[in-house]
């Protein structure tokens, strides 16, 4: 019988075509042979608008780094933490301060980097400086203002004469500092410094100019007005690893002008960037002494008309009233100094009030310039402000003062008795959510409970009574502080809660219901313990509290405190608002909905768990799109539909299922820093790839096509997205990305990317490298070997656009570059290219190297070779 069949009368080989005339999305999970038409196996830096694969638009760095203090910020060692300083020495003869680090094991600091010194014994040093490197543990800097800043000669003066009738008289307010060097000036006979490391008594002027190292605080005899100058001053403090950065970013809308800004919280100010005028940012400083560091876990959001910045669970939040417009500068006709208080006289009425913040500028002596708090108002044209360690009396120059609105710490709410409706102040937290009904929802990261009266002990049981209901449970872990007996303090575990509604008679109400708890102590500490300010601190993962209406500073712990999933390891991660009256609380392993947020008291609100199958692991990825909720979970990106009954649909398969292998390869040690945003019918999520500690790749989901369409990558590998903001530019909503380095990026804007290729380098125009890998074309048959003769591509290019098309066959596996295109004009093209390779299937890969080509269709042609119909027996 025949072994081969003929194919028609001509016995020609069978010819077939396969390909895609449109592009919908990417699926990296399914075998490329099984993908449907329009799906691709890989897409980098492409968009599928109108079902055409087009290289995405580029990033426009719309302004220079907004972090302008010192040199441009570089991050050679990552973020967070501070380096302990062993000493800072200032020498008047040299005019420089010398820093010695307490540890050489910290990351290297490079010369020229801008750093912040905090915690110094001399407040004048707690500023920002550019360092000159001496060694890995030694640096120098020039103090701001130099000698005029109170850092010049420091004198120790004697009393006018003996105060106790002896020759060993000494001014008690002028103790010498052990270990410091002193120079003797205008020596007077009879003064003896031999007991403090200096010379003994001698004739007048004998010891002028002698420098000695002090060994004790009081000289043997110091009553004759010899002047001592302390040559060096040694201090301690902390050197910030990162002096500045855009640590938090949000949208700010000015209610007076209806103007939108991108608000970037830096170390000592918030910078408002107007996208229509990015080179003229508005600075809103923090109040004196307030500094934000990377370790603060900061977050910024608009509350009412102003901005609120959270600084983590160890620092109070700060707020600004939103007054973008400030008063005009007022001329200062005279300025003088008395006992560290500056008196300024203005040419016209200044309009200031005590507590206002003013910027003084233009004084010849720069010590008087800076941001200060008005300490008193003497008249309509006179005000005062305090300075530290001043040593001057006045200054000339063209001096001005200007009132500014600054960020101040959120004021405490006064506590009253619980029965009178006692309230809490805003908790210290790392984020919050502002509800449309003008109330703030804040996680309770550390709950502090004041102990009413004293602690008592019976045997090994300590009993504490709080000022109001504590909400604790048996086995909760707490930290006790403030007790005199050390055995009462430390980490403890609750053993009993007094929740009895009545006293022993069963009739009299128990005034201590919900306020008493017990824990175990060791030893025999005194009972009662009457330590002042005994506090019970509770580190919590699952509690949050809701403020009063239009009062984000006041919180009712009785009715508006929520604790969900008590007794589990679930952690509160984020909030979302749904249909105004509902609050969605996203935990790491579950999701809950709280209804009834519109009522003044939330004691009747209803809490319901909607799923325990999935939770959120990255707060800034959660968002609401219509009736859908999107967030990043341990299993990938989820999109859940919220039904009218407040149930969730779609919990079985994550939205990122089609590209799940991509998400499995991310760096989950830093995944909680991922950020997501919905913009222009797309969801953008920036995540850290394997080996990266920051968000360096962006995945894009197209809501119109209902598919993932791209993995966005960037040249150089040091472009990071730490925050997203949607803000108006030229009357339209636009997408902005920001990084800690301070550069503000306008997305989907240019023909190229404006990026820095290395850390700290200048930004340059870089081509967007697109990559599109098709499904595997098999010509209708997966098992037979075919000869893939040629392919066709329909595309549109602009002048100088460049790309290549390569073909890779399977069984056998070979790769050939089939087409290289460099456009010489703007035109539509339809080109054929040769493949001439055999295999069971073939994939095409388009790589763009310049410009933004648009790919409309890709096809391949193949022949299945047919042998003659003759047979041989």
C-alpha positions in Angstrom: 0.0 0.0 0.0 1.0 3.6 -0.3 3.2 5.2 2.3 2.8 8.8 1.1 -0.3 10.7 -0.2 -0.3 13.3 -2.9 -1.3 16.9 -2.3 -3.4 17.8 -5.3 -2.7 17.1 -8.9 0.6 19.1 -8.8 1.9 17.2 -5.8 3.1 20.7 -4.4 4.1 21.1 -0.7 1.4 22.4 1.6 1.8 26.1 2.3 0.3 27.9 5.4 0.4 31.2 7.1 0.2 32.1 10.8 0.5 35.3 12.7 -1.1 38.2 14.5 -2.8 41.2 13.0 -3.5 42.8 16.4 -2.0 42.8 19.9 -4.0 42.6 23.1 -1.7 41.7 26.0 1.0 39.5 27.4 0.9 36.1 28.9 4.2 34.7 30.2 2.7 31.7 32.0 1.1 29.6 29.2 3.3 27.7 26.7 3.8 30.0 23.7 2.3 27.4 21.4 -1.1 27.6 23.3 -1.5 31.4 23.3 -4.5 32.9 21.5 -4.2 35.3 18.6 -3.2 38.8 19.7 -1.3 37.5 22.8 2.5 37.8 23.1 4.9 35.9 25.4 6.9 38.9 26.4 6.4 42.7 26.2 8.9 45.2 27.5 8.2 49.0 27.2 5.3 48.5 24.8 1.7 49.8 24.9 -1.2 48.1 23.1 -3.5 51.1 22.3 -5.9 50.5 19.5 -4.6 46.9 19.4 -1.3 48.2 18.0 2.0 47.4 19.7 3.8 50.8 20.2 6.9 51.6 22.2 5.8 53.5 25.2 6.3 57.3 25.6 9.3 58.3 27.6 9.9 59.9 31.0 10.4 63.7 31.2 12.4 64.8 34.2 10.4 68.1 34.4 12.8 69.9 36.7 16.2 69.6 38.3 16.4 67.7 41.6 14.2 69.5 44.0 16.6 68.7 46.8 18.8 71.8 46.5 20.6 71.8 49.9 24.3 71.2 49.5 25.4 69.2 46.6 23.2 67.0 44.5 22.0 64.1 46.6 23.6 60.7 45.8 22.8 57.4 47.4 26.0 55.3 47.4 24.9 53.2 50.3 21.1 53.2 50.5 18.7 54.7 52.9 18.1 54.8 56.6 19.9 55.1 59.9 22.5 57.5 61.3 26.2 57.2 62.2 27.2 58.0 65.8 29.7 60.8 66.1 32.4 60.4 68.7 33.4 64.0 68.7 33.2 67.3 66.8 36.1 69.7 67.5 36.1 73.3 66.4 39.3 75.3 66.3 39.1 79.0 65.9 42.5 79.4 64.3 41.6 77.0 61.5 37.9 78.0 61.2 36.8 74.4 60.5 35.1 71.8 62.6 36.5 68.2 62.6 34.2 65.2 62.9 35.3 61.8 64.2 32.9 58.9 63.8 32.2 56.5 66.6 32.3 53.5 64.3 34.3 52.7 61.2 32.0 49.9 60.2 29.3 52.1 58.8 28.9 52.7 55.0 31.5 54.9 53.4 30.7 58.6 53.2 32.2 60.4 50.2 33.7 63.9 50.2 31.3 66.6 49.0 28.1 64.8 50.3 25.6 66.9 52.1 25.0 65.6 55.6 22.9 66.5 58.6 24.3 66.7 62.1 21.8 66.3 65.0 22.1 65.9 68.7 25.2 68.0 69.2 25.8 69.6 72.6 26.2 72.9 70.8 22.9 73.6 68.9 24.8 75.7 66.3 26.2 72.5 64.9 22.8 70.9 64.3 22.6 71.9 60.7 23.4 70.6 57.3 26.9 70.7 55.9 29.0 69.6 53.0 31.8 67.3 54.2 35.5 67.2 53.3 36.9 63.8 53.7 40.0 63.2 55.8 39.8 59.5 56.3 37.0 56.8 56.5 36.2 58.0 60.0 37.2 61.7 59.9 35.7 64.6 58.1 35.8 68.4 58.3 33.3 71.1 57.5 33.0 74.9 57.8 30.3 75.9 60.3 27.4 77.9 58.9 28.1 81.6 59.6 31.7 81.0 60.8 32.8 82.8 63.9 29.8 85.1 63.8 27.6 82.2 64.5 28.6 82.0 68.1 31.4 79.6 67.5 34.3 82.0 67.9 36.5 82.5 71.0 35.0 81.1 74.1 36.1 83.0 77.2 36.2 81.9 80.9 36.0 85.1 83.0 36.7 85.4 86.8 34.4 87.0 89.3 34.9 90.6 90.0 36.7 89.6 93.2 36.8 87.0 96.0 33.3 86.1 97.1 34.1 84.0 100.1 37.1 85.9 101.6 39.7 83.4 100.3 42.1 83.3 97.4 40.4 80.3 95.9 37.4 82.2 94.6 35.8 80.8 91.4 32.8 81.8 89.3 30.5 78.8 89.7 29.0 79.5 86.2 32.3 79.3 84.5 33.6 75.7 85.1 36.4 74.6 82.9 35.8 71.6 80.6 38.0 68.6 81.3 39.9 67.5 78.2 39.7 70.8 76.4 42.6 73.0 75.4 42.7 76.5 76.9 44.9 79.5 75.9 46.0 82.0 78.6 45.2 85.6 77.7 46.2 88.7 79.8 47.7 86.7 82.6 47.4 88.3 86.0 49.9 87.5 88.9 48.5 85.2 91.5 46.2 83.1 89.4 47.4 79.4 89.6 46.3 76.8 87.0 48.6 74.0 88.2 45.6 72.0 89.6 43.9 72.0 86.2 46.9 71.1 84.0 48.3 74.6 83.5 51.2 76.6 84.8 51.5 77.8 88.5 51.4 81.4 89.7 54.0 83.7 88.1 54.6 87.4 87.5 52.2 89.2 85.3 52.1 88.4 81.5 54.5 85.5 82.1 52.0 82.9 80.8 50.4 84.9 78.0 49.8 82.6 75.0 50.4 79.4 77.0 48.0 76.6 75.9 47.3 73.7 78.2 44.9 70.7 78.3 42.4 71.0 81.2 42.5 68.2 83.8 40.0 69.5 86.3 37.1 72.0 86.5 38.4 74.5 89.1 41.9 76.1 89.3 43.8 76.3 92.6 43.5 80.1 92.6 41.5 82.1 90.0 40.5 85.5 91.4 42.6 88.1 89.5 40.8 88.3 86.1 43.1 86.2 83.9 41.2 85.5 80.7 41.1 81.9 79.3 40.1 81.1 75.8 38.9 77.6 75.0 40.8 76.7 71.9 38.7 73.7 70.8 35.2 72.6 71.5 34.4 68.9 71.4 30.8 67.7 71.1 28.9 64.5 70.1 26.0 63.9 67.9 24.7 61.9 65.0 25.6 62.2 61.3 22.7 61.4 59.0 23.4 58.9 56.3 21.0 60.8 54.0 20.6 64.5 54.8 17.8 65.0 52.4 15.4 63.3 50.1 11.8 63.2 48.9 10.8 60.8 51.6 7.0 61.1 50.9 5.0 62.5 48.1 1.3 63.4 47.6 -1.1 65.6 45.7 -1.9 68.9 47.2 -4.8 71.0 46.0 -4.9 74.7 47.0 -8.5 75.4 47.9 -8.1 79.1 47.4 -6.8 79.0 43.8 -7.9 75.5 42.8 -4.3 74.8 41.8 -2.7 71.4 42.1 0.8 70.8 43.3 3.0 67.7 43.8 4.0 68.0 47.5 7.4 66.4 48.3 8.4 66.0 52.0 12.1 66.4 52.5 14.3 66.5 55.6 13.4 70.0 56.7 10.7 71.3 54.4 7.9 70.3 52.0 8.5 71.4 48.4 5.4 72.2 46.4 6.1 71.7 42.7 3.7 73.3 40.2 3.9 71.0 37.0 3.1 74.1 34.9 6.0 76.0 36.4 8.3 73.3 37.9 11.4 75.5 38.1 9.8 77.8 40.7 8.9 75.4 43.6 7.4 76.7 46.8 9.1 75.8 50.1 7.1 75.2 53.2 9.6 74.8 56.1 9.2 72.7 59.2 9.1 74.4 62.6 12.4 74.9 64.4 14.0 71.6 65.5 11.8 69.3 63.3 13.7 67.1 61.0 12.5 64.1 59.0 14.9 61.2 58.5 14.4 58.1 56.3 14.0 55.9 59.4 10.9 57.9 60.3 8.6 55.9 58.0 7.0 59.1 56.8 3.8 59.6 54.9 2.1 62.8 53.7 -1.5 63.4 52.8 -3.9 66.3 52.4 -6.3 66.8 55.4 -9.0 69.4 55.0 -7.2 72.3 53.4 -3.7 71.5 54.6 -1.1 68.8 54.7 -0.3 66.3 57.4 3.0 64.3 57.7 3.3 61.2 59.8 6.7 60.4 61.1 6.3 56.8 62.4 5.3 55.4 65.7 8.0 57.3 67.7 7.4 60.9 66.6 4.4 63.2 66.6 2.8 64.1 63.2 3.3 67.6 61.9 0.8 69.6 60.0 0.5 72.8 57.8 -2.6 74.9 57.3 -2.3 75.0 53.5 -1.6 78.8 53.3 0.4 78.9 50.0 0.3 82.7 49.8 2.4 84.4 52.5 2.8 88.0 53.6 5.1 90.3 51.7 8.6 90.9 53.2 8.7 93.8 55.6 11.8 96.1 55.8 13.6 96.0 59.2 15.3 99.3 60.1 17.2 98.1 63.0 18.2 94.9 64.8 19.9 94.3 68.1 20.8 91.5 70.5 20.5 91.3 74.3 20.9 88.0 76.3 20.2 85.8 73.3 17.0 87.7 72.4 17.0 89.6 69.1 14.8 92.8 68.9 13.8 93.8 65.3 12.3 97.2 64.5 10.3 97.3 61.2 9.7 100.4 59.1 5.9 99.7 58.9 3.4 97.6 60.9 4.5 94.0 60.7 1.1 92.4 61.7 2.8 89.5 63.5 1.6 87.6 66.5 3.5 85.7 69.2 4.2 82.2 67.9 4.3 83.2 64.2 7.2 81.9 62.1 9.3 84.6 60.3 12.2 84.4 57.9 14.8 87.1 58.6 17.2 87.8 55.7 19.7 90.4 54.5 21.6 91.0 57.7 25.3 91.5 57.2 25.9 89.3 60.2 24.4 86.0 58.9 23.8 84.9 62.5 20.6 87.0 62.5 19.3 85.4 59.3 17.1 82.3 59.2 13.7 81.0 60.2 12.6 81.9 63.7 9.5 81.9 66.0 8.3 85.3 67.2 8.7 85.2 71.0 7.0 88.5 71.8 5.3 91.6 70.2 6.5 94.9 71.8 4.6 97.2 69.4 3.1 97.3 66.0 6.6 97.7 64.6 8.8 95.8 67.1 9.0 92.0 67.6 11.6 89.7 69.2 12.9 86.3 68.6 15.3 84.0 70.4 18.7 82.8 69.3 21.2 80.4 70.8 24.7 81.1 72.1 24.8 84.6 70.6 27.9 86.7 70.9 27.1 89.8 69.0 25.1 93.0 69.6 23.6 94.0 66.3 24.0 94.0 62.5 23.5 96.3 59.5 22.4 95.4 56.0 19.2 95.5 54.0 17.2 93.4 56.4 13.7 92.0 55.8 11.4 89.8 57.8 8.6 87.7 56.3 5.9 85.7 57.9 5.6 82.2 56.7 3.3 79.3 57.3 5.2 76.3 58.6 4.6 72.7 59.6 4.2 72.4 63.4 3.6 69.4 65.6 0.0 68.3 65.9 -1.3 69.8 69.1 -2.2 67.4 71.9 -5.8 66.9 72.9 -6.3 67.5 76.6 -7.5 64.3 78.4 -10.6 64.5 80.6 -12.2 61.9 82.8 -13.6 58.9 80.9 -17.1 59.5 82.3 -16.9 63.0 80.9 -16.0 61.8 77.4 -12.2 61.6 77.6 -10.4 61.8 74.3 -7.0 60.9 72.9 -4.6 62.9 70.8 -3.6 61.8 67.3 -1.6 58.6 67.7 1.9 58.4 66.4 1.7 56.4 63.2 3.3 55.7 59.8 0.2 56.6 57.7 -3.5 57.4 57.8 -6.5 57.7 55.5 -8.7 60.8 55.2 -12.4 60.0 54.9 -14.8 62.1 52.8 -16.8 62.8 55.9 -13.9 64.8 57.2 -12.5 62.4 59.7 -9.0 60.8 59.9 -8.5 57.1 60.2 -5.2 56.3 62.0 -3.5 53.0 62.8 -2.6 52.6 66.5 0.9 51.4 66.3 1.8 52.0 69.9 -1.0 52.4 72.4 0.0 54.3 75.6 -2.1 53.8 78.7 -1.5 56.0 81.7 -1.7 54.2 85.0 -4.1 55.9 87.4 -2.4 56.3 90.8 0.0 53.5 91.6 0.9 49.9 91.0 0.2 47.4 93.7 1.6 43.9 94.2 0.4 40.8 95.9 3.0 38.1 95.8 4.2 37.8 92.2 1.1 39.5 90.8 1.2 43.2 90.0 -2.2 45.0 89.5 -2.4 48.2 87.4 -5.5 50.4 86.9 -5.6 52.6 83.8 -7.2 56.0 83.5 -9.7 54.7 80.9 -10.8 51.4 79.4 -7.7 49.8 78.0 -9.2 47.2 75.7 -6.5 44.7 76.5 -6.9 40.9 76.7 -5.3 38.1 78.5 -1.9 37.1 77.0 -1.4 40.5 75.4 2.2 41.6 75.5 2.9 45.1 77.0 5.8 47.3 78.0 5.7 49.0 81.4 7.7 52.1 82.1 8.0 54.8 84.8 7.8 52.6 87.9 10.4 53.1 90.7 10.8 49.4 91.2 12.6 48.0 88.2 10.8 44.7 88.6 7.6 46.4 87.5 9.1 47.7 84.3 9.9 45.9 81.0 8.1 43.6 78.7 5.2 41.8 80.4 2.2 39.6 79.6 -1.4 40.2 80.8 -2.6 37.4 83.1 -6.0 38.8 84.1 -8.5 41.5 83.0 -11.1 42.9 85.4 -14.3 43.1 83.3 -16.8 42.7 86.1 -19.7 45.0 85.6 -20.6 45.1 89.3 -18.8 44.9 92.6 -19.0 41.9 94.9 -22.5 42.8 96.0 -23.7 42.3 92.5 -25.6 45.6 92.6 -23.1 48.4 92.8 -21.5 49.3 89.4 -17.8 48.6 89.2 -16.0 51.9 88.5 -12.9 50.0 87.4 -14.6 47.8 84.9 -12.3 47.5 81.9 -9.5 49.4 83.6 -7.7 46.8 85.7 -5.2 44.2 84.6 -2.6 41.9 86.2 0.8 40.7 85.2 3.6 38.7 86.8 6.6 40.3 88.5 9.8 38.8 90.0 11.4 39.8 93.3 9.7 41.8 96.0 9.4 45.4 94.7 7.8 47.9 97.1 4.0 48.0 97.0 2.5 50.4 96.2 4.9 51.8 93.6 4.4 55.5 93.3 6.5 56.3 90.3 5.5 59.5 88.5 4.2 58.9 85.0 3.8 55.1 85.0 2.8 54.1 81.5 1.7 50.9 79.8 2.8 50.7 76.2 1.2 48.2 73.8 2.7 47.5 70.4 -0.3 46.6 68.3 -0.6 45.3 64.7 -4.4 45.3 64.3 -5.9 48.5 65.8 -7.0 51.7 64.3 -8.9 54.7 65.6 -11.2 57.3 63.9 -11.2 61.0 64.6 -14.2 63.2 65.3 -15.9 65.1 62.4 -13.7 68.0 61.1 -11.2 67.4 64.0 -8.3 65.2 63.1 -6.6 65.9 66.4 -9.3 64.4 68.7 -10.1 60.7 69.1 -12.7 58.9 71.2 -11.1 55.7 72.6 -14.4 54.3 73.8 -16.5 54.4 70.7 -14.1 55.0 67.8 -11.3 52.5 68.5 -11.4 49.3 66.4 -9.5 46.1 66.9 -10.0 43.4 64.3 -8.6 39.9 64.2 -7.7 40.0 67.8 -5.4 37.2 68.9 -4.0 36.5 65.4 -0.7 37.5 63.7 -2.6 39.5 61.1 -1.2 43.1 60.6 -3.1 46.2 59.5 -1.6 47.4 56.2 -3.9 49.9 54.4 -7.3 51.5 54.2 -9.7 52.2 51.3 -12.9 54.2 51.1 -15.8 52.7 49.3 -19.1 54.6 48.6 -18.3 57.1 51.4 -20.0 55.3 54.2 -17.8 52.2 54.1 -14.2 51.8 55.1 -12.2 48.8 53.8 -9.4 47.7 56.2 -6.8 45.6 54.4 -4.7 43.3 56.6 -1.8 41.1 55.5 -4.1 38.0 55.4 -7.6 39.3 55.4 -10.0 42.1 54.4 -12.7 43.7 56.4 -15.4 46.3 55.7 -16.7 48.7 58.4 -20.1 50.3 57.6 -21.7 53.3 59.2 -18.8 55.8 59.0 -21.2 58.7 58.5 -22.5 58.6 62.1 -20.9 60.9 64.7 -20.3 58.1 67.1 -19.1 54.8 65.7 -20.3 52.6 68.5 -23.1 51.3 66.3 -20.9 50.8 63.2 -20.8 47.3 61.7 -17.6 45.4 61.1 -17.6 42.4 58.8 -14.8 40.2 57.5 -15.3 39.7 53.7 -12.4 37.3 53.1 -9.6 35.6 55.0 -8.2 34.0 51.8 -6.1 37.0 50.7 -4.7 40.2 52.1 -2.5 43.2 51.2 1.3 43.3 51.7 2.1 46.7 50.2 0.0 49.7 51.4 0.7 52.0 48.5 -0.5 49.5 45.9 -4.1 49.5 47.1 -6.7 51.6 45.2 -10.3 51.6 44.2 -11.4 51.7 40.5 -15.2 51.9 40.2 -16.5 48.9 42.1 -13.2 47.1 42.0 -10.4 47.0 44.5 -6.8 46.4 43.4 -3.8 45.6 45.7 -0.7 43.5 45.9 -0.9 40.3 47.9 1.5 37.5 48.7 0.0 35.6 45.7 0.4 38.6 43.3 -1.9 41.5 42.2 -5.5 40.9 43.0 -8.6 42.7 41.6 -11.7 42.1 43.6 -15.2 43.3 42.7 -17.3 44.7 45.6 -20.9 43.7 45.2 -23.9 45.8 46.3 -24.1 43.5 49.3 -20.5 44.4 50.2 -19.2 41.0 49.3 -16.1 40.3 47.1 -16.0 38.5 43.9 -12.9 37.0 42.2 -10.9 35.8 45.1 -9.8 32.6 43.5 -7.3 33.8 40.9 -5.0 36.8 41.1 -5.1 39.5 38.4 -1.4 38.9 37.8 -2.1 35.2 37.0 -1.0 35.6 33.4 2.4 36.9 34.4 2.7 35.1 37.7 6.2 33.8 36.9 7.3 37.5 36.8 5.9 38.2 40.2 7.5 35.1 41.7 10.9 36.5 40.8 10.5 39.8 42.8 12.5 40.7 45.9 9.9 40.0 48.6 12.2 41.3 51.3 11.4 44.8 50.1 8.0 44.2 48.4 6.2 46.2 51.0 7.6 49.4 49.4 5.8 48.7 46.1 3.6 51.5 44.8 0.6 51.3 42.5 -1.7 53.9 40.8 -4.7 53.9 38.4 -4.3 56.4 35.5 -5.8 56.7 32.1 -7.4 53.2 32.1 -4.2 51.6 33.3 -2.9 50.3 36.6 0.8 50.9 37.1 2.6 49.0 39.8 6.3 49.7 40.6 8.1 46.8 42.3 11.6 45.7 43.2 13.1 43.1 40.9 15.3 40.2 42.2 18.4 41.7 43.8 17.0 45.2 44.0 16.0 46.9 47.3 13.9 49.6 45.5 11.2 49.7 42.9 13.1 49.5 39.6 10.5 47.9 37.2 6.9 48.8 36.4 4.2 46.4 35.3 1.2 47.9 33.4 -2.3 46.5 33.2 -4.6 47.7 30.5 -8.3 48.0 31.7 -9.6 48.4 28.2 -7.9 45.2 26.8 -8.3 43.5 30.2 -4.7 42.2 30.0 -1.2 43.0 31.2 0.6 44.8 28.4 4.1 45.7 29.5 7.1 45.3 31.8 8.7 48.7 31.8 12.4 48.8 32.3 15.0 51.6 32.2 18.5 52.1 31.0 21.2 52.2 33.6 19.4 50.4 36.4 19.3 53.3 38.9 15.8 54.7 38.0 13.5 54.1 41.0 9.8 54.9 41.6 9.2 55.4 45.3 5.8 57.2 44.8 3.1 57.9 42.2 1.1 61.1 42.0 -1.7 62.0 39.5 -1.7 65.8 39.2 -2.9 68.3 36.7 -0.6 69.8 34.1 -1.9 72.1 31.4 -5.4 71.4 32.5 -5.2 67.6 32.2 -4.5 64.8 34.7 -1.0 63.5 34.2 1.1 60.8 35.9 4.1 61.7 37.9 6.7 59.4 39.5 9.0 60.6 42.3 12.1 59.1 43.9 13.9 59.7 47.2 16.6 61.4 45.2 14.1 64.2 44.5 13.7 64.2 40.7 10.1 64.5 39.6 9.3 62.5 36.5 6.4 63.1 34.1 5.4 59.8 32.6 4.1 59.0 29.0 5.5 62.3 27.7 8.6 62.1 25.4 10.2 60.2 22.6 13.0 59.2 24.9 13.7 58.6 28.6 15.5 61.3 30.6 17.4 59.2 33.1 20.6 59.0 35.1 22.7 56.0 34.1 24.7 55.8 37.3 24.1 57.0 40.9 24.6 60.7 41.2 25.3 61.2 37.5 23.7 63.9 35.3 20.5 63.0 33.6 20.7 62.2 29.9 18.4 61.4 27.0 18.2 57.6 26.7 16.5 55.5 24.0 13.6 53.4 25.1 14.5 49.8 24.4 11.4 47.9 23.4 11.1 44.1 23.2 8.1 42.2 21.8 8.2 38.3 21.7 5.3 36.7 19.8 3.5 33.5 20.5 4.9 30.5 18.7 3.5 30.1 15.2 2.9 26.5 14.2 1.1 26.8 10.9 -1.8 24.7 12.2 0.2 21.7 13.2 2.3 21.2 16.3 3.9 17.9 15.5 5.4 18.1 12.0 8.6 19.8 11.0 8.0 22.7 8.6 10.2 25.1 6.6 9.5 28.6 7.7 10.3 30.5 4.5 9.5 34.1 5.2 7.7 36.6 7.4 6.0 39.9 7.0 5.7 42.9 9.2 3.3 45.9 8.9 4.6 48.8 10.9 4.9 52.6 11.2 8.1 54.4 11.9 9.5 57.9 12.3 12.8 59.1 10.9 15.8 57.4 12.5 13.6 54.8 14.2 15.6 51.5 14.4 14.6 47.9 15.1 15.5 44.3 14.3 13.3 41.3 13.8 14.7 37.9 14.7 13.2 34.4 14.3 13.7 31.4 16.6 12.5 28.0 15.6 11.8 25.0 17.8 12.9 21.4 17.1 15.5 22.1 15.9 16.2 25.4 17.8 17.9 28.0 15.7 17.9 31.8 15.7 18.4 34.1 12.8 18.2 37.9 12.5 15.7 38.4 9.6 15.3 42.1 9.3 17.2 45.2 10.4 15.4 48.5 9.8 16.6 52.1 10.2 14.0 54.5 9.0 15.0 57.4 6.8 11.5 59.1 6.8 8.2 59.1 8.6 6.2 56.4 6.8 4.0 53.3 6.9 5.7 50.1 5.8 5.0 46.6 4.8 8.1 44.4 4.6 8.9 40.8 3.9 11.9 39.1 5.4 13.5 35.8 5.0 13.7 33.1 7.7 14.5 29.9 5.8 14.8 27.7 8.9 13.1 24.4 9.7 11.3 23.5 12.9 7.9 22.6 14.4 7.2 26.2 15.3 8.8 29.7 15.2 8.7 32.8 17.4 9.4 36.3 16.2 11.1 38.9 18.4 11.1 42.6 17.7 13.7 44.7 19.4 13.6 48.5 19.1 16.9 50.4 19.6 15.8 53.9 18.7 12.5 55.8 18.4 9.0 54.5 19.0 8.0 52.1 16.1 4.4 50.9 15.9 3.9 47.2 15.1 0.5 46.5 13.5 0.9 42.9 12.4 3.4 40.0 12.2 3.0 36.9 10.1 5.1 33.9 9.0 4.7 31.5 6.0 5.7 27.9 6.1 5.6 24.8 3.9 5.1 21.2 5.0 7.1 19.2 2.5 5.0 16.5 0.7 6.9 13.5 -0.9 5.9 11.8 -4.1 3.0 9.3 -4.1 5.0 6.4 -5.6 5.5 3.4 -3.4 7.9 0.6 -3.4 7.1 -2.9 -2.3 
